[in-house]
Amino acid sequence: MTTFHDPLVSGLLADAKLVAGYGRYGVFKDSALFAAIGDAEKLSDASASQPEVVKLQTVLNDCSNTVPFSTLAALRTGWSPGDTSRRTALATYFLIALSVTMMIVIGKLTYVYNRGVSINAEMQEIDNNDFSIRFGQSIRQVWATKKQLSSAAAQQASATDLTLLKDAYYNSVDSLHSLDQRFSSLLVRAQGFMTQEAPFPLWGMQWAYCKLSASPGKAGAPLDFSNLRQMAIDQFCSQQVALAQQQSGAENSQPLKQSDFDCRNNGNTQGGMQVVSSTGMVEDVNADFDEATRDLQCEGVITITPNSISTLTLQAKTLSEVLSPYALWILPALYGALGGIMFHMRMILNPLLPNPPLSRLIHRIALGGLAGMILAWFMAPGTKLGGEVTGIGFSLFTFAFLFGFSLDIFFAILDQFVSMSVAGIKKFGSPTVA
């Protein structure tokens, strides 16, 4: 290689030869760069001011649109197109494994978020439809129909009347049982989501949490009320272990329900329903309603009480607080990071582009995650922790992925916001034209 005394000319010629060697893979449409290199090498002692050197610099600058500086920097380090070295292969495998892992994690978290949104929507629907009033009316209807059926049977009514009363009673029982099952099932799913799925969305997180956080203790040891937080953690982990044993078949007996406890302590509660007043007056409406509730619980028609329905509003608010981090922080950041990874994976598919170093890869992924989070704050400025987040969905996550994939669009929008803000600030104090 020709070496000149002027280091500027020597470096220019070296870079030009690297770019020319890269152009052998069909990058350039003409041979202007090769001709300029040949003219510059013919000089005995070239300087930066000579026409051949100036022309070489001009042609090399024109090639920057085809060969960016990042490619030239990789060429300087010894990279060549179609590099199949072991280091390059390991980097590619690492990026593929990282992308697949992130897609699995994001898919799982998105499923958890959508499940929480679905449960929250059902709870809001029940709360808005006056479920407590409908449930109480169904209990009173079943109880009144049962009293009428008992009275008709005692007075030896006709078979037709008894059949009609039985049909009315069975229909009212089915309606009440359907309402009870819908609410109790929704309440169980909501509690399970808030205590298990949302805090521990990934496999092994709950086991690791209990392994690291729970204090080692013997079975039947007294509770330590001096540390309420640790006591709550220990109770939660012990409950999960007992539940897992029960589901695996280690325990066949069902746990004692509150309705069973009430039935055993209240004895036979069906004595009051046999008394029918001749005047039709009810001495104590509340006592009669409580008696109806206990009787229906003991018979297995209902598993909840009307008073417990008031916890639905509290459950809905708590569920919104659980969903807020998913909607505003976790998922937008992960979708943006996934977009950054997909951008680099697309570059790896092109053998004419150098693989990014680890520092640039991490930087790009971090910027994609930040872009997704900032986009969530822009698109939902009025949403705060614990607020309404069910409206945030795939539209936001899609834009977060796109911004992570193309950070140029994100920075262009930020620059536009800055320009608009500067223009607005300059108007402060300016005279208003009438």
C-alpha positions, 0 to 999 in steps of 0.5 A: 500500500502506498504510504504518504508523509501526510497522515491525512492523505494516508488515512484517506487512502486507507479508508477509500481502499476499505470502502472499495473492497466492500464495493466488490459485493455489488454495492456501487453502480460505477467505478468512480471510487476505484479510478480516484484511488488509482489517480491518488496512488500515482502521486509521488508525495501527495498533499491534501490540496492536490486535485487528485486527493480532493477528488478522492475525498469527494468521491468517498463522501458520495459513497457515504450514502451507500456505506454508512460510517458504522460499516466503515468502522466495522471494516476498520476492525477487520470485519468483512461481509459474510463473516462466519466466525465463531464469535459472530455465530455466538452473538447471533445465537444469543440474540435469537435466544434473547428475542425468543425469550422476550416473546415468550415473556411478553406473550405471558404478560399480555395474557395476564393483562388481558385476563385482568382486563376481562375480569375487571370488565365483568366486575364493573358490569355486575357493579353497574347492574345493581347486582346486590339488589337483584340478588336480594330480590331473588332470595326473597322470591325463592323464600316466598315461593317456598312458603307458598308451596309449603302452605299449599301442601299443608292445605292439600291444594290441587295437583295442578296448583302444586305443579305450578308452584313447584315450577315457579319455585324451581325456576326461582331457585335456578335463577338465584343459583345462577346469580350466585355462581356467577358472582362467586366464580368471578370473586374467586377469579379476581382474588386468584388474579390479584394474589397469584397471577398478577404478582407472579406472572412468570413460571417459578416466580411464586416458588422463588418468592416463598423460598427467599421471603418466607421465614423457616418455621415448624408446623403449628408454630405460633404466629409472630405478631411483631412483624405483620409483613413477615407474618402475611408472607408466611401465611400466604406461602403456607396457604399455597403449599396446602392448596397445591397438596389438595389439588394434587390429591393429597387431601380429599376432604373439602375445607369447611365453608362458612355456610357449614359453620352457620348451619352447625351453630344455628341448628335447624333453621327451617322451623320459622318457615312453617308458620304462616300468619293468618293476618299476613303480617310479618313481625320482623322483616330483617329476621325473616330475610336472614333466616331465608339466607341461612336456609338457602345457604344450608341447602346449597342454593347459594354460597354467598350472602347479600352483605358480602357483595359490597366487597365487589367495589373494593375488589374492582378498585384493587384490581385497577391498581394491580393492572396499572403497572402492566398497562403504563410501565411493564408491557409498553417497555417490553414491547418497545424493547422487543422492537429494538431487538427485532431491528437488530435481527433484521440487520443480521439477516443482511450479510452486508451489514456488520453485527452490532456490538453488545454495547450498542445492542443493549443501548438500543434495547434500553432506548426502545423500552424508554420509548414505549414507556414515554409513549404510554405516558403521552397516550394516557396522560390522565391515567395514574396508578390505580386509575382506569386502565382497561382502555389501554390495549393493543393500540398502545402496545403496537405503537410502542413496538413500532417506536422501539423498532424505528427510534428515528420516528420517536425522536422526530416526534420529540423534536417536533414537540420541542419545536412547538414548545419553543415556538409557544414560549417565544410568544410569551410577552409578545405584543398582540396584534389587534 
